[in-house]
């Protein structure tokens, strides 16, 4: 397993979603109430515990982008997917949902 996990900027994820790119799986590993309060379009919700239960059984053939609150737990989750899910293309979204929300807010303020 790689010690370093790739990261992807929220802006890059936003751009991919805006262009209709569906060649990646987006996984939100925050708690259920946080997911229900808001999440990225098309994100699947799996808590860390749920991810641990399904990681080895799941098909991770698409690119995987994992995010959490601020980007720390998603690094650990990305490592888990990389190692036990035998996924080749896994990244953690830098700054997590908080950075995504800040980016969206900044775009709205710019209009």
Backbone bond lengths (Angstrom), bond angles and torsions (degrees), N, CA, C in turn:
res aa  C-N    CA-C-N  psi(-1)  N-CA   C-N-CA  omega(-1)  CA-C   N-CA-C  phi
1 X - - - 1.447 - - 1.521 108.94 -
2 X 1.280 115.18 141.77 1.457 121.66 178.04 1.528 110.06 -72.21
3 X 1.322 116.11 139.47 1.461 119.73 175.70 1.522 110.73 -72.82
4 X 1.323 115.92 -35.87 1.451 120.86 -178.98 1.522 109.77 -94.97
5 X 1.301 114.56 139.18 1.465 120.93 176.26 1.516 107.17 -108.24
6 X 1.316 116.28 135.04 1.456 120.01 176.49 1.526 109.16 -63.56
7 X 1.316 114.96 148.04 1.462 119.75 173.97 1.520 108.51 -121.37
8 X 1.314 113.69 154.32 1.458 120.62 177.00 1.523 106.98 -130.54
9 X 1.310 116.66 139.52 1.464 121.70 -178.89 1.524 110.02 -74.61
10 X 1.329 117.06 145.76 1.466 120.06 176.73 1.528 112.35 -55.21
11 X 1.331 116.08 -35.44 1.465 120.21 -179.97 1.527 110.94 -61.93
12 X 1.322 116.68 -38.86 1.466 121.08 179.54 1.519 110.78 -67.38
13 X 1.328 117.07 -40.02 1.466 120.70 177.14 1.529 109.59 -64.85
14 X 1.329 116.37 -43.97 1.467 120.46 179.21 1.523 110.74 -59.06
15 X 1.322 116.79 -44.60 1.469 120.93 -180.00 1.522 111.49 -62.84
16 X 1.324 116.20 -41.71 1.472 119.49 179.01 1.522 110.78 -63.93
17 X 1.322 116.86 -42.40 1.464 119.98 178.92 1.525 110.71 -65.52
18 X 1.313 117.11 -39.15 1.466 121.69 -178.70 1.529 112.12 -64.90
19 X 1.330 116.39 -28.90 1.468 119.76 -179.89 1.520 112.57 -90.53
20 X 1.334 116.80 1.04 1.457 120.14 178.62 1.516 114.04 82.14
21 X 1.317 117.13 14.34 1.464 121.70 178.44 1.525 109.05 -64.58
22 X 1.330 116.41 115.51 1.461 119.73 178.64 1.528 111.22 -118.07
23 X 1.313 115.84 25.03 1.460 121.22 -179.24 1.526 112.16 -90.09
24 X 1.316 116.50 23.82 1.457 119.78 176.85 1.520 109.87 -147.47
25 X 1.330 115.13 151.42 1.458 121.63 176.30 1.517 107.91 -97.47
26 X 1.308 115.74 132.01 1.455 122.58 -179.76 1.528 106.81 -109.82
27 X 1.334 116.68 119.84 1.464 121.54 -174.94 1.522 110.10 -120.95
28 X 1.331 115.22 120.47 1.468 123.42 177.55 1.523 107.20 -96.33
29 X 1.328 117.36 117.45 1.462 119.93 -176.87 1.532 113.09 -104.88
30 X 1.320 116.18 15.30 1.468 119.18 176.79 1.533 109.76 -73.64
31 X 1.306 115.98 171.74 1.462 120.52 177.72 1.533 110.24 -66.74
32 X 1.329 115.99 158.58 1.461 122.13 -174.02 1.528 113.07 -56.84
33 X 1.326 118.21 -41.43 1.462 119.63 -178.27 1.524 111.73 -65.80
34 X 1.321 117.45 -35.88 1.467 120.76 177.51 1.527 110.08 -67.56
35 X 1.318 116.80 -41.23 1.466 121.27 177.94 1.525 110.10 -62.00
36 X 1.310 116.15 -43.95 1.467 120.33 -179.81 1.522 112.06 -65.56
37 X 1.333 116.93 -30.77 1.469 121.05 178.52 1.520 112.37 -71.66
38 X 1.311 117.43 -22.02 1.458 121.90 178.69 1.506 110.85 163.64
39 X 1.327 115.75 140.90 1.462 121.03 179.05 1.516 109.32 -154.57
40 X 1.308 115.52 167.40 1.455 121.19 178.64 1.526 109.93 -69.44
41 X 1.322 116.81 145.36 1.469 120.30 179.57 1.528 111.45 -57.04
42 X 1.322 115.72 129.38 1.455 121.06 177.23 1.515 115.16 81.05
43 X 1.328 117.68 2.58 1.467 120.43 -178.32 1.525 110.80 -72.49
44 X 1.307 114.22 139.13 1.457 121.20 173.34 1.523 107.48 -92.64
45 X 1.325 116.60 139.59 1.458 119.63 179.22 1.518 110.53 -98.24
46 X 1.314 115.63 123.71 1.461 123.44 171.90 1.521 107.04 -140.76
47 X 1.317 118.15 123.11 1.458 118.60 172.96 1.520 107.96 -69.83
48 X 1.315 117.36 166.69 1.456 121.00 178.59 1.531 109.48 -57.34
49 X 1.324 116.88 -42.10 1.462 120.57 -179.98 1.526 111.20 -63.20
50 X 1.320 117.43 -42.27 1.462 120.83 177.54 1.529 110.77 -64.85
51 X 1.318 116.10 -40.51 1.461 120.74 178.23 1.525 110.24 -60.43
52 X 1.322 116.77 -44.54 1.464 121.00 178.70 1.529 111.02 -58.49
53 X 1.337 116.78 -35.97 1.462 121.44 -178.59 1.531 113.10 -71.76
54 X 1.329 118.07 -32.10 1.473 120.63 -172.79 1.519 114.90 -110.87
55 X 1.311 118.39 -7.01 1.467 120.73 -169.81 1.527 113.22 -57.20
56 X 1.315 118.19 -42.64 1.463 120.34 -176.38 1.525 112.66 -76.20
57 X 1.326 117.53 -22.90 1.462 121.78 -176.33 1.521 113.28 -89.92
58 X 1.277 116.94 -18.29 1.449 122.19 -170.86 1.527 112.17 -86.06
59 X 1.327 115.96 150.35 1.463 122.12 175.05 1.531 107.76 -86.21
60 X 1.310 116.32 113.27 1.459 122.32 -179.57 1.523 109.97 -108.53
61 X 1.330 117.95 41.60 1.457 120.56 -174.94 1.524 113.12 -72.97
62 X 1.333 118.19 -27.13 1.461 120.24 175.15 1.526 109.09 -80.55
63 X 1.307 115.52 164.37 1.463 120.28 171.50 1.525 107.66 -60.45
64 X 1.320 117.08 145.70 1.464 122.08 -178.75 1.525 108.81 -122.11
65 X 1.338 115.91 129.13 1.459 122.23 172.91 1.522 106.63 -118.85
66 X 1.327 115.71 122.02 1.456 122.49 -178.25 1.520 108.40 -110.02
67 X 1.335 116.47 139.54 1.465 118.37 174.23 1.518 110.90 -140.51
68 X 1.338 114.22 156.24 1.463 122.47 178.93 1.525 107.52 -132.63
69 X 1.310 117.90 -146.94 1.467 121.30 -179.54 1.525 111.85 -71.87
70 X 1.343 116.31 -56.40 1.470 120.13 -175.22 1.530 113.47 -128.73
71 X 1.310 118.33 6.31 1.455 121.07 173.77 1.508 117.00 100.53
72 X 1.321 118.78 2.84 1.466 119.28 179.99 1.526 111.83 -88.12
73 X 1.314 117.25 -51.10 1.460 121.00 -179.23 1.519 111.12 -66.55
74 X 1.320 116.98 -31.47 1.465 119.35 -179.85 1.522 111.65 -66.77
75 X 1.310 118.28 -27.38 1.468 120.80 175.41 1.530 108.82 -64.14
76 X 1.322 116.98 -45.29 1.465 121.00 177.92 1.528 110.64 -63.73
77 X 1.320 116.87 -41.46 1.464 120.47 179.28 1.525 110.86 -65.87
78 X 1.323 117.42 -39.18 1.462 120.77 178.04 1.525 110.17 -63.31
79 X 1.320 117.27 -40.20 1.471 120.41 176.14 1.525 110.74 -60.96
80 X 1.313 116.32 -41.04 1.460 122.17 179.14 1.532 110.30 -60.70
81 X 1.319 116.65 -47.14 1.469 121.10 179.41 1.520 110.34 -64.91
82 X 1.309 116.09 -41.03 1.460 120.82 -179.66 1.529 111.22 -62.62
83 X 1.330 116.26 -44.32 1.460 120.27 -175.50 1.520 112.77 -79.99
84 X 1.315 117.84 -54.82 1.464 120.97 -172.27 1.522 113.49 -91.55
85 X 1.324 116.38 -19.45 1.455 119.70 178.11 1.516 112.33 -94.41
86 X 1.326 115.70 -1.32 1.464 120.96 -179.44 1.522 111.85 51.77
87 X 1.305 116.26 39.26 1.463 121.72 178.95 1.524 109.08 -90.42
88 X 1.308 115.44 139.70 1.462 120.33 -178.88 1.518 113.66 -93.08
89 X 1.314 116.48 -26.41 1.459 120.30 -172.04 1.527 109.71 -127.06
90 X 1.330 115.83 87.10 1.463 122.46 -176.46 1.518 109.09 -125.39
91 X 1.329 116.42 137.90 1.463 120.59 177.63 1.522 109.86 -141.55
92 X 1.297 114.92 154.75 1.455 123.16 172.48 1.529 107.43 -102.54
93 X 1.327 116.71 135.29 1.458 119.04 177.61 1.527 109.03 -76.24
94 X 1.310 116.25 118.04 1.463 122.58 -177.16 1.523 110.75 -59.46
95 X 1.322 115.88 129.15 1.456 120.80 177.07 1.513 114.48 82.13
96 X 1.332 117.48 -7.61 1.459 121.97 175.68 1.519 114.39 62.55
97 X 1.334 114.43 -159.80 1.462 120.68 -177.53 1.532 111.21 -62.38
98 X 1.316 116.30 -32.70 1.464 120.19 179.87 1.531 110.72 -60.24
99 X 1.330 117.13 -43.70 1.467 120.94 178.47 1.523 110.79 -67.69
100 X 1.319 116.88 -37.97 1.470 121.38 176.85 1.529 109.65 -60.26
101 X 1.319 116.67 -49.24 1.465 121.26 -178.89 1.526 110.76 -62.52
102 X 1.324 117.02 -40.79 1.470 120.53 177.98 1.524 110.59 -63.22
103 X 1.335 117.21 -39.83 1.456 121.95 179.71 1.529 110.63 -65.49
104 X 1.314 116.70 -44.85 1.466 121.10 179.16 1.524 110.46 -63.79
105 X 1.327 116.47 -41.84 1.462 121.29 178.95 1.528 110.45 -63.66
106 X 1.326 116.89 -42.34 1.460 121.12 179.74 1.527 110.38 -63.32
107 X 1.322 117.10 -39.14 1.472 120.58 177.76 1.518 111.02 -64.94
108 X 1.325 116.87 -40.37 1.461 120.83 179.65 1.536 110.30 -66.62
109 X 1.321 116.59 -39.23 1.469 120.42 179.00 1.529 112.24 -67.15
110 X 1.334 116.10 -28.74 1.465 120.67 -178.55 1.524 112.40 -74.22
111 X 1.336 116.18 -21.05 1.482 119.83 -178.89 1.506 113.02 -75.70
